[in-house]
Amino acid sequence: MKAIVYKNAEFIREEIVTPIPLENQILVKIIAAGFNPVDYQMTEGGSEKKYLHSPILGREFSGIVTAIGKKVTSFKIGDAVFSGSGSMGSNGTYAEFICVPEEIAVHLPKNISFEEAAGIPSSGLTALQCLNRMQASKTDSILITGAAGGVGNLLVKLLIANGYHNFIVTAGNDQSIASLIEMGVKRNQIINYKIDPIEETALRLNAAKKFDFVIDLVGNAIADIVVKLLKTNGTYLDVTAFTTKYSREILFGKGATIMNISNYTYGLEKRYDYYKNGLEQLKGLLEKQLIKPPVINVIGPLEVATIKKAHQMLRENKTEGKKLIMKIN
């Protein structure tokens, strides 16, 4: 099979052996694969490098089952599926084929495309974990940074679908703001952080009160600002692992509850139920049209140039509120 392999700090297109499914695995011909910030972060030598289980990157996909292990019961050859493979696949998703445990794959929702489905697993599971773990009441106030990105997009849709309306979000350009309004967010719930000071604007929009929950999808300098907007004993959801020393000191001083949001540990512990149940829940919401898939940008085929372009767009935050997708087959 063809694959883009990461070797010696470079991406190289190679022909490699197609994996063979183990007894509990399915072999999937990948139709489309999604890009995530962790993809480029794994190439930069930081803590995210621990996610690099294969020289082939990529963590989510959709495709067609082409072979099954002898103990597989949920799928047959020809089934359309999608999955958040994480580090549980035979390789990453920058390739024509992948083997994954049947327990982490789900049948494709009937009303969305392969390309749309490929953009859901990683962001969707992260967003769903945020919603489930914070257990906010409908009256609790919520501040979300980077709401037009991959996770933020689906999180906002989940909040609205579940009757949450007392939230404020940040975005940084007209396209992102337009995408949020199209989801159902009101203009007076959106802070354009490129124009308006976040701290002052957030307090004004929240009736001069600090927030019960802060969901930080950006981190770094933004974290230093938004931690000050959390009320005493409030809850801070860290989705990036990019908090600073200053922001951690502020959170400690507030007696805050810190929730570290990550799908990684569930894959490490082989908690397949987390993936299966989460994806089935998202599938049901999509089929009932209670949420919509993210707006996608198919940026190219299985080529080195496609991957470099996607990584650069993610690194520079130039996705304009769209999920980046690679068309493979």
KAGI-V302856 format. One line per field, one symbol per residue. psi: psi as a letter, one per 20 degrees, with the letter a starting at -180 (. if undefined). A space follows every 10 residues. Layout:
# KAGI-V302856
psi->???
This chain:
# KAGI-V302856
psi->qqqopoplkq ppprorppqp prhjqqppop gqqqqqhhgh hiijjahihh iniqiorpjq rqappiqqri jpiiqrpiqp rqqnhckirh aajlrhqqpq phijqqqpqh jrrggghijg gggghgghgg ghhhlqrhiq ppppqliiag ggghgghggg hjjpimqqqq rjrhggghhg hhhjpqhjjp pnihgppggg ggggikljqr qhppoojgac hhhhghhiip rpjapoooih kkqrgghhgg hghikqppoo opighhghjl mhhggggghh gggghghikh qqrqpqooir anqghggggg hghghjlkik jqppqppg.
